[in-house]
Amino acid sequence: MKVVRRITWWDLRDILSKQVEFRNSTNNFRGEKWGENTMPSTGHMDSADRITLERDLLHYGITYVVWSYATPIGWRRGDGVWYSPDAGYSQTTKSKHLSRLRPAIAELNERLAA
């Protein structure tokens, strides 16, 4: 697993496009391949986001999961589409993790649609 101290959104975009496993130096922000047909731990997800994750797993499969602490904050479906729930998160997750993740997956989804 690649250890990255400071992850910019464009670094993350490249990491995610290659589906390379990564983690930051404190291991509270990480991404990993997910080839299992089992539901990942949902941590602090709300019920609507759990349903979305379950639906995506059932209909498309999940190939990669990005975690903030013990909660999935983004994933890549088997059809190549990236998803990030729009839920309430801790200040660290919002300001550090999602601020990098969401622009990266937005660009990857735009590339997929083109």
N, C-alpha and C positions, 0 to 999 in steps of 0.2 A: 504494500500500500504506500503510495506516495505521500510523504509528509510535507505540507506546505505551511509556512508561517503566516504569510499575508496573501490572501486570495482576492484578486480583483475579479470583476465580473467577466472581463474578456479572458482571463486565465481560466476561470470556471467554465466559460463557454467552450473553450478548447478541450478541457478535461471531460466535460459532459459529452461533447460530440464524439469523443473517442471511447467514452464509457470507461475511463480509467478510474480505479479506486483511489480515493484521496482522504486525507484527514488533516485538520489543522494541528498545531503543536499541542493543544490541550484536549484534543479528541472530542470536542463538543460540536464540531461541524465536520461532517464526513459524508462521503458518497461511496456506495458499493454496488457491485453487480448483484442482481436479484433474479436468479433463474428458477427459484422454487415456485411451486404452485400453492404455497402457504401464505397466509396473511402475515405481513410484517407486524411487529409490535406497533401499536398505535399511540403509545405515550399519552400525551395530553390533547389528542385530537378530539374535536367535538363530534357528536353523533352523525351529523350531515357529512362531514369529511370522511368519517369511517365508512359510511355507505358508499361514497364516491370511490374510495380506495378498493373496497370489496367489489364493486361493480367493474372497475377497471381490471382488477385481477381476474375476475370471472370471464369477462368478455374479450379482453385483449392480452392478458398476462402482463406482468410487471418485469422489466428487464434491468432496472436500475433505480435505486432509492437514495435520496439525499436526506440526511438527518441533521436536526439541530437537537443536541442532547439526545433524548430517547424518542423524539417525535419525528415522523417523516414529514418533511416540509416540501417535498417535491419528488416526482417519480416519472420515469419514462415507461409508457405503455408499449406493448409488443408491436403496435402499428407505427411506432416512432414518435408519437405525440408526447410532449412533456406537459405535466400538470403540476400546479402548486396551489394548494388550498388557500382560500381567502378567509382565514380565521384569525382570532385574537391570539397573539403570541407574546412571549416575554420581550422586554425591551432589547435584550441582546439579540434574540432571534430576529426581531424586526430591523434593528439598526445595522447589524453586522451580517447576518446570514441571508435573510431575504433580500436585502438591498443589493446583494451580489447575485443571488440565484435568479430572481425574477427577470432582470434584463437579459441574462444569459439564456434562459429558456424561451423568452419571447423571441430572441433572434433565431434560435434553433427551430422553433415552430414556424417562423416566417420562411426560413430556408426550406423546410419540409413542404410548405404550401406552394412554394414557387415552382 
